[in-house]
Amino acid sequence: MAFGTHGRAGTWLAAAGAVLAALAIGLSAYAAHGIADAHARGNLQTASLYAFGHGAVLAVLAPAVARRLQWFALAGLLLGTLLFAGSLAGGALFGWPTRLAPFGGTLLMASWLLLAVDAVRR
């Protein structure tokens, strides 16, 4: 039995990706129209770009996840996006520290490399 059909492992990742993409549209609009500070606006736009791109990838790839390595890579993309984009958005919107952004970015890079390894192993 393929991993994706056992408990529908990719379903929640796909749903989370779609929600990320939807939130990214709102964040981008708010950055463009509701943030006066240029640095905060730039961080919020960067957060929305990463959230949209990775959300779309999750929404498209996750339903077809068939192997554990794919699932871990996609789960890493979700967690990395939440840490990276969430840290930047929290900093822009609430003045929170952005110290989690580098961890999220590193996790994003590692997850993309994990997807590459999975592709080569097929």
Beta strands, then each sheet from edge to edge (+ up, - down):
end
